[in-house]
Every structure is written in structure tokens, then in C-alpha cells.
Amino acid sequence: MAGAKGYRSYRGRGTKRKILLALLLCLVILAAVMVILVQEHVVFDANGTPRLEIPWQKEEPEQTPELDLVIEEPEAPWQVRAYQVTTAPLTVEGWEQARMKVLASSDSSVALAADAALTMKDGSGRVYYDSQAAVPGAVETAEDTAEALAMVMRGGTEGAARAIARLSCLLDPIAAKADVEGMGLKNTGGYIFYDGNNENWLDPSKEKTQEYLASLAVECAELGFDEILLTDFSFPTQGKLDKIAYPEIGKEASLQACLSAIRTALDEAGLQDVLLSVELPADVILAGADETVSLPADTVDRVYAVTTEDQAEALSAAAEAAGTVFVPELSEPPAKVQNYLLLP
């Protein structure tokens, strides 16, 4: 019996050793796994110092919302297919005759001309609507001018799709003589300048000139005109030009200042949607400038010029290269061009 007890005691000690070895082996394996896991999560800072970064302790980076950026291209001006109304001041009869002539035309380019250009101020200095801003003696209207203008602005079958106001700017004998010091263009002797046609001009560098033209443009826009087309927007081109007392800031800067003043006045009056355009000689558009005026593409929505359809493509390309849109003023209905103003 004693031998049996000893045998049982020996076998018991062997089992414990096996259990202990198994536990040690598990600990070794666990330690190895921990070493591997720790190595995977050891990071080094900018100074090379290691640190343990446990996954559940990592701060999730803030999710930056994806921005849906929409880059809006500048909206192109509406397509113009217009005809020039010759009656000034406008009358109901004059408007109806002009409209019926267009509607009855067998030429599609004429019949499609739904926009109308009306002369609101011409090179004589006359203002052809009931203006509160015009200098004394400049306003000339008919008894039914206000009614005729209202018909134009109503659109539909009796009106125009869009209306363009032609404003002669710097060729203005009435305003120039009314305020020589404040607005008139002078000669080198200090007197009002007369051009080769014995006409007088306004000085675009003078503040009163800018205010005067800007006020007329705002009034026309408030009447309902969709576009203001500035004509005679240059210094004189005929006569003793060397006798002109040109502005100290220069001709181009003077014209640009005047144009900017008109645009600013329209914007400040809440008339940002009203287009501002200028009529220039075709040569100026092709060359970009001449001795009296330059192409003010940054300030205007469109440039107009009296030309032929054959020249329209080259002029359109030159205007587009300068960053604006060209509209040809044509005496004959066009066959191809999309934008046009038909002259009588």
C-alpha cells in the first residue's frame, strides 16, 4: 500500500508541472501577441519620441462637409433684334406706324425684330420725354408722348419686347451753353469750343457733366427701358482739335470716369438689370482705340456700330476678344447675324 501511495503522489506532481508549463506557454504567447499589437500602435511625434496610440482612444477627425461649389458664369445679355423708331418726340401714331411696318414686313429678319430703339436725347441736346433733370429749354415732347411711351413699355401686341433708349451724350449744344463752366468743353483760350459743324460739346471730366448724363440715364431706366445706348460718346472729331482744352487727366480717363458714373448711378438706383451700351465707330472696335475714344469693354454690356453684315463677323470677334458683345447697326435686313439693330 505504501508503494501505491508513492506512485500516486509522483503522478500528481507531474500533472501540476504540465499545467504550470501550459500556463507559462500561454503567457509567453500572450506576451508575444501584446508586443506585436503594441508595435502596431506605436507612433512617433515630430521629435522622434514614441508614444502608444490605442485605437479606442484616438480622436476621430472632424468630418468636413463636402462643399458643392457652383461657379456661375456671367450671364450673357439678352439677344437683341431691334428696329430704330425715327419719330422724336414719340407719338402714339408714330409708334403704331413703326410697329405695323415691322409686323407687315415679308422679310423674316425685320418681322422678328421685336425690340425697339427710341431716341430719348439727340445730338442737338433735345430731350424727348418729360425729364426733370434736363437743362432748361432742352425738353421737347408731343401731347401724347407719355401715352406712346407707356404703350411701348407694355409689350405684347401693342408694345415692344424690350426697349432701348438712345442717349446722345457729349454732343450737346444746349447743355454746353447753359453751363459752360460746369459742363462745357472749352478751347485753349478759355471759351466754349466750337467744332467743324459749329456745334458745342460737354466735357466728360467735369462732375456736372457726369451727373447730368447719369440723371438722364436713370430717368430713362425708370420709364421702363431695358437698355441705355450711349451715342456721341467721344471728344470732337472735326474742327480745330488742337485748340481744345483737353482734361488734365487725359481723354481716355475722362471718358471712363463719365461712363463709370452713369453705371454707378444706375446701380445705386436699384437698376442693376438695365444694360449699359455704347455706340462707337467700327474702326475703334477693330483697333481698340483711336485719338478720341477707346473701347470701354469692362464697363459696358454691349458695343454698337453702324456697319454692314459683311464686316459684322470681324467686329464681333474684336468685341468678344475685348470681353464684350457686338451689335451691328444695319440699314439692310441681315441674313445671318443674330444680334442687330435695323436703321431706317
Contacts in CASP RR format, 6 or more apart in sequence:
PFRMAT RR
TARGET T0000
AUTHOR 0000-0000-0000
METHOD contacts of the structure
MODEL  1
MAGAKGYRSYRGRGTKRKILLALLLCLVILAAVMVILVQEHVVFDANGTP
RLEIPWQKEEPEQTPELDLVIEEPEAPWQVRAYQVTTAPLTVEGWEQARM
KVLASSDSSVALAADAALTMKDGSGRVYYDSQAAVPGAVETAEDTAEALA
MVMRGGTEGAARAIARLSCLLDPIAAKADVEGMGLKNTGGYIFYDGNNEN
WLDPSKEKTQEYLASLAVECAELGFDEILLTDFSFPTQGKLDKIAYPEIG
KEASLQACLSAIRTALDEAGLQDVLLSVELPADVILAGADETVSLPADTV
DRVYAVTTEDQAEALSAAAEAAGTVFVPELSEPPAKVQNYLLLP
38 52 0 8 1.000
41 52 0 8 1.000
41 53 0 8 1.000
41 54 0 8 1.000
41 55 0 8 1.000
42 50 0 8 1.000
42 51 0 8 1.000
42 52 0 8 1.000
42 53 0 8 1.000
43 50 0 8 1.000
43 51 0 8 1.000
43 52 0 8 1.000
43 53 0 8 1.000
44 50 0 8 1.000
44 51 0 8 1.000
45 51 0 8 1.000
76 325 0 8 1.000
77 275 0 8 1.000
77 301 0 8 1.000
77 302 0 8 1.000
77 325 0 8 1.000
78 162 0 8 1.000
78 226 0 8 1.000
79 338 0 8 1.000
79 339 0 8 1.000
80 115 0 8 1.000
80 162 0 8 1.000
80 164 0 8 1.000
80 227 0 8 1.000
80 302 0 8 1.000
80 327 0 8 1.000
80 339 0 8 1.000
80 340 0 8 1.000
80 341 0 8 1.000
81 109 0 8 1.000
81 112 0 8 1.000
81 113 0 8 1.000
81 114 0 8 1.000
81 115 0 8 1.000
81 338 0 8 1.000
81 339 0 8 1.000
81 340 0 8 1.000
82 113 0 8 1.000
82 115 0 8 1.000
82 116 0 8 1.000
82 117 0 8 1.000
82 162 0 8 1.000
82 164 0 8 1.000
82 340 0 8 1.000
82 341 0 8 1.000
82 342 0 8 1.000
83 98 0 8 1.000
83 102 0 8 1.000
83 110 0 8 1.000
83 113 0 8 1.000
83 115 0 8 1.000
83 116 0 8 1.000
83 117 0 8 1.000
83 341 0 8 1.000
83 342 0 8 1.000
84 117 0 8 1.000
84 119 0 8 1.000
84 166 0 8 1.000
84 329 0 8 1.000
84 341 0 8 1.000
84 342 0 8 1.000
84 343 0 8 1.000
84 344 0 8 1.000
85 94 0 8 1.000
85 95 0 8 1.000
85 98 0 8 1.000
85 116 0 8 1.000
85 117 0 8 1.000
85 118 0 8 1.000
85 119 0 8 1.000
86 98 0 8 1.000
86 119 0 8 1.000
86 344 0 8 1.000
87 94 0 8 1.000
87 95 0 8 1.000
87 97 0 8 1.000
87 98 0 8 1.000
88 118 0 8 1.000
88 119 0 8 1.000
88 122 0 8 1.000
88 126 0 8 1.000
88 128 0 8 1.000
89 128 0 8 1.000
89 129 0 8 1.000
89 140 0 8 1.000
89 141 0 8 1.000
89 142 0 8 1.000
89 145 0 8 1.000
90 118 0 8 1.000
90 128 0 8 1.000
90 142 0 8 1.000
90 145 0 8 1.000
90 148 0 8 1.000
90 149 0 8 1.000
90 152 0 8 1.000
91 142 0 8 1.000
91 144 0 8 1.000
91 145 0 8 1.000
91 148 0 8 1.000
92 144 0 8 1.000
92 147 0 8 1.000
92 148 0 8 1.000
92 151 0 8 1.000
94 148 0 8 1.000
95 148 0 8 1.000
95 151 0 8 1.000
95 152 0 8 1.000
95 159 0 8 1.000
96 158 0 8 1.000
98 116 0 8 1.000
99 116 0 8 1.000
99 158 0 8 1.000
99 159 0 8 1.000
99 160 0 8 1.000
102 110 0 8 1.000
102 111 0 8 1.000
102 113 0 8 1.000
103 111 0 8 1.000
105 111 0 8 1.000
107 333 0 8 1.000
109 333 0 8 1.000
109 334 0 8 1.000
109 335 0 8 1.000
109 340 0 8 1.000
109 342 0 8 1.000
110 333 0 8 1.000
110 342 0 8 1.000
113 340 0 8 1.000
113 342 0 8 1.000
114 160 0 8 1.000
114 161 0 8 1.000
114 162 0 8 1.000
115 160 0 8 1.000
115 161 0 8 1.000
115 162 0 8 1.000
115 163 0 8 1.000
115 164 0 8 1.000
116 152 0 8 1.000
116 159 0 8 1.000
116 160 0 8 1.000
116 162 0 8 1.000
116 163 0 8 1.000
116 164 0 8 1.000
117 163 0 8 1.000
117 164 0 8 1.000
117 165 0 8 1.000
117 166 0 8 1.000
117 229 0 8 1.000
117 341 0 8 1.000
118 128 0 8 1.000
118 149 0 8 1.000
118 152 0 8 1.000
118 163 0 8 1.000
118 164 0 8 1.000
118 165 0 8 1.000
118 166 0 8 1.000
118 225 0 8 1.000
119 128 0 8 1.000
119 166 0 8 1.000
120 127 0 8 1.000
120 128 0 8 1.000
120 129 0 8 1.000
120 165 0 8 1.000
120 166 0 8 1.000
120 167 0 8 1.000
120 216 0 8 1.000
120 220 0 8 1.000
120 225 0 8 1.000
121 127 0 8 1.000
121 128 0 8 1.000
121 166 0 8 1.000
121 167 0 8 1.000
121 168 0 8 1.000
121 172 0 8 1.000
121 216 0 8 1.000
122 128 0 8 1.000
122 166 0 8 1.000
122 168 0 8 1.000
123 168 0 8 1.000
123 171 0 8 1.000
123 172 0 8 1.000
123 173 0 8 1.000
123 199 0 8 1.000
123 231 0 8 1.000
123 232 0 8 1.000
124 173 0 8 1.000
124 174 0 8 1.000
125 138 0 8 1.000
125 168 0 8 1.000
125 171 0 8 1.000
125 172 0 8 1.000
125 173 0 8 1.000
125 174 0 8 1.000
125 175 0 8 1.000
126 138 0 8 1.000
126 139 0 8 1.000
126 140 0 8 1.000
126 174 0 8 1.000
127 134 0 8 1.000
127 138 0 8 1.000
127 139 0 8 1.000
127 140 0 8 1.000
127 216 0 8 1.000
128 139 0 8 1.000
128 140 0 8 1.000
128 141 0 8 1.000
128 145 0 8 1.000
129 139 0 8 1.000
129 141 0 8 1.000
129 145 0 8 1.000
129 146 0 8 1.000
129 149 0 8 1.000
129 219 0 8 1.000
129 220 0 8 1.000
129 223 0 8 1.000
130 139 0 8 1.000
130 141 0 8 1.000
130 145 0 8 1.000
130 146 0 8 1.000
131 138 0 8 1.000
131 139 0 8 1.000
131 216 0 8 1.000
131 219 0 8 1.000
132 219 0 8 1.000
133 212 0 8 1.000
133 215 0 8 1.000
133 216 0 8 1.000
133 219 0 8 1.000
134 216 0 8 1.000
135 174 0 8 1.000
135 175 0 8 1.000
135 178 0 8 1.000
135 179 0 8 1.000
135 212 0 8 1.000
136 178 0 8 1.000
137 174 0 8 1.000
138 174 0 8 1.000
138 175 0 8 1.000
138 178 0 8 1.000
142 148 0 8 1.000
149 223 0 8 1.000
151 158 0 8 1.000
151 159 0 8 1.000
152 159 0 8 1.000
152 160 0 8 1.000
152 163 0 8 1.000
153 159 0 8 1.000
153 160 0 8 1.000
153 163 0 8 1.000
153 223 0 8 1.000
153 224 0 8 1.000
155 161 0 8 1.000
162 226 0 8 1.000
162 227 0 8 1.000
163 224 0 8 1.000
163 225 0 8 1.000
163 226 0 8 1.000
163 227 0 8 1.000
164 225 0 8 1.000
164 226 0 8 1.000
164 227 0 8 1.000
164 228 0 8 1.000
164 229 0 8 1.000
164 341 0 8 1.000
165 217 0 8 1.000
165 220 0 8 1.000
165 221 0 8 1.000
165 223 0 8 1.000
165 225 0 8 1.000
165 227 0 8 1.000
165 228 0 8 1.000
165 229 0 8 1.000
166 229 0 8 1.000
166 231 0 8 1.000
167 213 0 8 1.000
167 216 0 8 1.000
167 217 0 8 1.000
167 220 0 8 1.000
167 228 0 8 1.000
167 229 0 8 1.000
167 230 0 8 1.000
167 231 0 8 1.000
168 231 0 8 1.000
168 232 0 8 1.000
169 202 0 8 1.000
169 204 0 8 1.000
169 213 0 8 1.000
169 230 0 8 1.000
169 231 0 8 1.000
169 232 0 8 1.000
169 233 0 8 1.000
169 258 0 8 1.000
170 185 0 8 1.000
170 201 0 8 1.000
170 202 0 8 1.000
170 204 0 8 1.000
170 209 0 8 1.000
170 232 0 8 1.000
170 233 0 8 1.000
170 234 0 8 1.000
170 235 0 8 1.000
171 199 0 8 1.000
171 201 0 8 1.000
171 202 0 8 1.000
171 232 0 8 1.000
172 200 0 8 1.000
172 201 0 8 1.000
172 202 0 8 1.000
172 232 0 8 1.000
173 199 0 8 1.000
173 200 0 8 1.000
175 183 0 8 1.000
175 184 0 8 1.000
175 202 0 8 1.000
175 212 0 8 1.000
176 183 0 8 1.000
176 184 0 8 1.000
176 185 0 8 1.000
176 192 0 8 1.000
176 200 0 8 1.000
176 201 0 8 1.000
176 202 0 8 1.000
177 192 0 8 1.000
177 200 0 8 1.000
179 208 0 8 1.000
180 186 0 8 1.000
180 191 0 8 1.000
180 192 0 8 1.000
182 203 0 8 1.000
182 206 0 8 1.000
182 207 0 8 1.000
182 208 0 8 1.000
182 209 0 8 1.000
183 202 0 8 1.000
183 203 0 8 1.000
183 206 0 8 1.000
183 208 0 8 1.000
183 209 0 8 1.000
183 212 0 8 1.000
184 192 0 8 1.000
184 193 0 8 1.000
184 200 0 8 1.000
184 201 0 8 1.000
184 202 0 8 1.000
184 203 0 8 1.000
184 206 0 8 1.000
184 209 0 8 1.000
185 192 0 8 1.000
185 193 0 8 1.000
185 200 0 8 1.000
185 201 0 8 1.000
185 202 0 8 1.000
185 203 0 8 1.000
185 235 0 8 1.000
185 236 0 8 1.000
185 244 0 8 1.000
185 245 0 8 1.000
186 192 0 8 1.000
186 193 0 8 1.000
186 203 0 8 1.000
186 244 0 8 1.000
186 245 0 8 1.000
187 193 0 8 1.000
187 194 0 8 1.000
187 240 0 8 1.000
187 243 0 8 1.000
187 244 0 8 1.000
187 245 0 8 1.000
188 243 0 8 1.000
188 244 0 8 1.000
188 245 0 8 1.000
189 243 0 8 1.000
189 245 0 8 1.000
190 245 0 8 1.000
192 200 0 8 1.000
193 200 0 8 1.000
193 201 0 8 1.000
193 236 0 8 1.000
193 243 0 8 1.000
193 244 0 8 1.000
193 245 0 8 1.000
194 200 0 8 1.000
195 201 0 8 1.000
195 236 0 8 1.000
195 237 0 8 1.000
195 238 0 8 1.000
195 239 0 8 1.000
196 236 0 8 1.000
196 238 0 8 1.000
196 239 0 8 1.000
196 240 0 8 1.000
197 238 0 8 1.000
201 235 0 8 1.000
201 236 0 8 1.000
202 209 0 8 1.000
202 212 0 8 1.000
202 213 0 8 1.000
203 209 0 8 1.000
203 247 0 8 1.000
203 254 0 8 1.000
204 210 0 8 1.000
204 247 0 8 1.000
204 254 0 8 1.000
204 255 0 8 1.000
204 257 0 8 1.000
204 258 0 8 1.000
205 247 0 8 1.000
205 248 0 8 1.000
205 249 0 8 1.000
205 250 0 8 1.000
205 253 0 8 1.000
205 254 0 8 1.000
205 257 0 8 1.000
205 258 0 8 1.000
209 258 0 8 1.000
210 257 0 8 1.000
210 258 0 8 1.000
210 261 0 8 1.000
210 262 0 8 1.000
211 261 0 8 1.000
213 230 0 8 1.000
213 258 0 8 1.000
213 261 0 8 1.000
213 262 0 8 1.000
214 261 0 8 1.000
214 262 0 8 1.000
214 264 0 8 1.000
214 265 0 8 1.000
214 266 0 8 1.000
215 265 0 8 1.000
217 228 0 8 1.000
217 230 0 8 1.000
217 262 0 8 1.000
217 265 0 8 1.000
217 266 0 8 1.000
217 276 0 8 1.000
218 265 0 8 1.000
218 266 0 8 1.000
218 269 0 8 1.000
218 271 0 8 1.000
220 228 0 8 1.000
221 228 0 8 1.000
221 266 0 8 1.000
221 269 0 8 1.000
221 271 0 8 1.000
221 274 0 8 1.000
222 269 0 8 1.000
222 271 0 8 1.000
225 274 0 8 1.000
226 273 0 8 1.000
226 274 0 8 1.000
226 275 0 8 1.000
227 274 0 8 1.000
227 275 0 8 1.000
227 276 0 8 1.000
227 277 0 8 1.000
227 301 0 8 1.000
227 302 0 8 1.000
228 262 0 8 1.000
228 266 0 8 1.000
228 274 0 8 1.000
228 275 0 8 1.000
228 276 0 8 1.000
228 277 0 8 1.000
229 277 0 8 1.000
229 278 0 8 1.000
229 279 0 8 1.000
229 304 0 8 1.000
230 259 0 8 1.000
230 262 0 8 1.000
230 276 0 8 1.000
230 277 0 8 1.000
230 278 0 8 1.000
230 279 0 8 1.000
231 278 0 8 1.000
231 279 0 8 1.000
232 279 0 8 1.000
233 255 0 8 1.000
233 258 0 8 1.000
233 259 0 8 1.000
233 278 0 8 1.000
233 279 0 8 1.000
233 280 0 8 1.000
233 293 0 8 1.000
234 255 0 8 1.000
234 280 0 8 1.000
234 292 0 8 1.000
234 293 0 8 1.000
235 241 0 8 1.000
235 244 0 8 1.000
235 246 0 8 1.000
235 251 0 8 1.000
235 255 0 8 1.000
235 292 0 8 1.000
235 293 0 8 1.000
236 244 0 8 1.000
236 292 0 8 1.000
237 292 0 8 1.000
247 253 0 8 1.000
247 254 0 8 1.000
249 257 0 8 1.000
251 291 0 8 1.000
251 292 0 8 1.000
251 293 0 8 1.000
252 289 0 8 1.000
252 293 0 8 1.000
252 294 0 8 1.000
255 293 0 8 1.000
255 294 0 8 1.000
255 296 0 8 1.000
256 296 0 8 1.000
256 299 0 8 1.000
259 276 0 8 1.000
259 278 0 8 1.000
259 296 0 8 1.000
259 299 0 8 1.000
259 300 0 8 1.000
260 299 0 8 1.000
262 276 0 8 1.000
263 276 0 8 1.000
263 299 0 8 1.000
266 272 0 8 1.000
266 274 0 8 1.000
266 276 0 8 1.000
275 301 0 8 1.000
275 302 0 8 1.000
276 299 0 8 1.000
276 300 0 8 1.000
276 301 0 8 1.000
277 300 0 8 1.000
277 301 0 8 1.000
277 302 0 8 1.000
277 303 0 8 1.000
277 304 0 8 1.000
277 327 0 8 1.000
278 296 0 8 1.000
278 300 0 8 1.000
278 303 0 8 1.000
278 304 0 8 1.000
279 303 0 8 1.000
279 304 0 8 1.000
279 305 0 8 1.000
279 306 0 8 1.000
279 329 0 8 1.000
280 293 0 8 1.000
280 295 0 8 1.000
280 303 0 8 1.000
280 304 0 8 1.000
280 305 0 8 1.000
281 290 0 8 1.000
281 293 0 8 1.000
281 305 0 8 1.000
282 305 0 8 1.000
282 306 0 8 1.000
282 307 0 8 1.000
282 311 0 8 1.000
282 315 0 8 1.000
283 290 0 8 1.000
284 290 0 8 1.000
284 293 0 8 1.000
284 294 0 8 1.000
284 295 0 8 1.000
285 295 0 8 1.000
285 303 0 8 1.000
285 305 0 8 1.000
285 315 0 8 1.000
285 318 0 8 1.000
285 319 0 8 1.000
285 326 0 8 1.000
286 314 0 8 1.000
286 315 0 8 1.000
286 318 0 8 1.000
288 294 0 8 1.000
288 295 0 8 1.000
288 318 0 8 1.000
288 322 0 8 1.000
289 295 0 8 1.000
295 303 0 8 1.000
295 319 0 8 1.000
295 322 0 8 1.000
295 324 0 8 1.000
297 303 0 8 1.000
297 319 0 8 1.000
297 322 0 8 1.000
297 323 0 8 1.000
297 324 0 8 1.000
300 324 0 8 1.000
301 324 0 8 1.000
301 325 0 8 1.000
302 324 0 8 1.000
302 325 0 8 1.000
302 326 0 8 1.000
302 327 0 8 1.000
302 339 0 8 1.000
303 319 0 8 1.000
303 324 0 8 1.000
303 325 0 8 1.000
303 326 0 8 1.000
303 327 0 8 1.000
304 326 0 8 1.000
304 327 0 8 1.000
304 328 0 8 1.000
304 329 0 8 1.000
304 341 0 8 1.000
305 315 0 8 1.000
305 326 0 8 1.000
305 328 0 8 1.000
305 329 0 8 1.000
306 329 0 8 1.000
306 343 0 8 1.000
307 315 0 8 1.000
307 328 0 8 1.000
307 329 0 8 1.000
307 330 0 8 1.000
308 328 0 8 1.000
308 330 0 8 1.000
308 332 0 8 1.000
309 328 0 8 1.000
309 330 0 8 1.000
309 332 0 8 1.000
309 334 0 8 1.000
309 335 0 8 1.000
309 336 0 8 1.000
309 337 0 8 1.000
311 328 0 8 1.000
312 326 0 8 1.000
312 328 0 8 1.000
312 330 0 8 1.000
312 334 0 8 1.000
312 337 0 8 1.000
315 326 0 8 1.000
315 328 0 8 1.000
316 325 0 8 1.000
316 326 0 8 1.000
316 328 0 8 1.000
316 337 0 8 1.000
318 326 0 8 1.000
319 325 0 8 1.000
319 326 0 8 1.000
320 326 0 8 1.000
325 339 0 8 1.000
326 339 0 8 1.000
327 339 0 8 1.000
327 340 0 8 1.000
327 341 0 8 1.000
328 334 0 8 1.000
328 337 0 8 1.000
328 339 0 8 1.000
328 340 0 8 1.000
328 341 0 8 1.000
329 340 0 8 1.000
329 341 0 8 1.000
329 343 0 8 1.000
330 337 0 8 1.000
330 340 0 8 1.000
330 341 0 8 1.000
330 342 0 8 1.000
330 343 0 8 1.000
331 342 0 8 1.000
331 343 0 8 1.000
333 342 0 8 1.000
334 340 0 8 1.000
END
